[in-house]
Amino acid sequence: MLFKKNYYFSFVMIYIYFIIMSFLIIPVGDDYFWWGNNGIYLLKHNFYGNNPVFGGSCNGRYLGNIFEILIMHSSLFAAIVYASTVTLFIWCIWNLTGKGKVSLGLSLAFLTIFQMEYIRSIFLWFSGFANYLPPITLLLFYFVLIKNHIKKKSMLPIPIYFLISLAGGLFVEHMTIYQIFIGFFSILLIHTINKLKLYNLSLKPMYAYLLGALMSAIIMFSNPSYHHNNSSYHKVAFSFVKSIHNFNFITHFWILTFNWQIILLISISILIISWKNISNKKIKLFLISSSLLFISYYSIVNIYIKYNYKINEYTNQIINVNKIFAYFDTVFGVLFFLFILISTFIIFNNIKFLDIYFYLFSFLALIVPFFFILSPIFIREYFSSFVFLFIVSILYFRKAIDTLSNESSKILEKAILILIFITYSLTMFMMMANYHSNIQRVNDSSFLSESRPLKYKVPYNNYVFLNDTLNMQSSEYWNNKLSFKTSDYIFNSYYK
């Protein structure tokens, strides 16, 4: 009972933390588009318009767009939705990775383990958050429900499963499509389990989820923007040459290379597991030497990129990257993924570990749609895929922890939780410093009255989307926000 109370308290504190965080986020760029006349126009016109100014904002992301508009007009709505979604996201990862202190600590570690661009473009930018975090969170929540259905034979009221996928499919296109696959897969999974283990698990929740997924796809892709939009902003087609080019020079860096923290966590875990558990000398030597190779390579290559290249923060592309280096790094990335697959077959060679194979499959499957998208290519589109690699890394680390002595594992648990507490405290400090600095700079009369660019960046500009590019702020918005009354935080109907 005390164990459960401690976790309840932890998640309450996490919820409060992210409520505070929501008030400290500085809106950027597209946030003002959705706050202003353009966003309201699209809201009233089924999120479709022929005016080129709308660009890629004409789409069937009905809930994502509505969330963004409400977030920009209601600080209260923003706080509730932001804190609820992030807390549920953490809770789902914690649940799917076995619960416990290590799982909680690593589930929270997205603010320290995620590469900074994911933090900026998903967790610290309302427009990115509104479209990309809710769908993956709802999908993970469905996985938790399936897990409970199989292990505890428990299920929620059937309409909830329908609503989870109906809502989850109205945010971003690739998740809408993937939900349909998940619907069919979960039906097949439960049917197979019933047959093999002579269970009598109900298939109704899975059918309800699939129905919701199909309905959301129909609603999303019936939006006229997918059929009558001539915008050059979105280019979707299959070009093998262009797809390979994008993978070599953009995609693979964000999928693997820049996720060096995850790579090191997985590689160190494999090294520990191999040293402790693998008896076959050849296999042991292969896993240990390969782990050391990838630890060394990705440590060195990220230092090399940091001091030799710059990244275009708009296109997410390394500027003037050497072709030979890009090809070489691509090959290493493919080899690392194959290494994870081989290691998983060796270390998790039991049917009870089916989940880790599915997470690896999801990591790969959620990358595939972006081989058909020629432009634009943004890192946030790979976030859903990355989440599954993140989950795999936690499962590997937990497996490594299990090989240690009880005393060593307890020391490591405490160290992780202390580290998380320190990093979360530092993050809150930086966010507060940015908030106060921003309030001071937007009070400048030349910015408010003459719409001139801001004069300086906030002190921790890497905790603002696009590194706090100065021309991405709106004087109209801040003219309004600085004169807020208490009721305006509940809902403010002013916009320009």
Secondary structure as UniProt FT lines:
FT   HELIX           2..24
FT   HELIX           30..35
FT   HELIX           37..44
FT   TURN            45..47
FT   HELIX           52..57
FT   HELIX           62..73
FT   HELIX           75..96
FT   TURN            97..98
FT   HELIX           100..108
FT   HELIX           110..113
FT   HELIX           116..118
FT   HELIX           119..123
FT   HELIX           126..151
FT   HELIX           158..168
FT   HELIX           173..197
FT   HELIX           204..221
FT   HELIX           225..228
FT   STRAND          235..236
FT   HELIX           240..246
FT   HELIX           247..251
FT   HELIX           253..257
FT   HELIX           260..277
FT   HELIX           281..308
FT   STRAND          311..312
FT   TURN            313..316
FT   STRAND          317..318
FT   TURN            319..320
FT   HELIX           323..347
FT   HELIX           351..353
FT   HELIX           354..365
FT   TURN            366..367
FT   HELIX           368..371
FT   STRAND          373..375
FT   HELIX           379..382
FT   HELIX           383..402
FT   HELIX           406..442
FT   HELIX           445..450
FT   TURN            459..460
FT   HELIX           461..463
FT   HELIX           465..468
FT   HELIX           470..472
FT   HELIX           475..481
FT   TURN            482..483
FT   HELIX           486..490
//
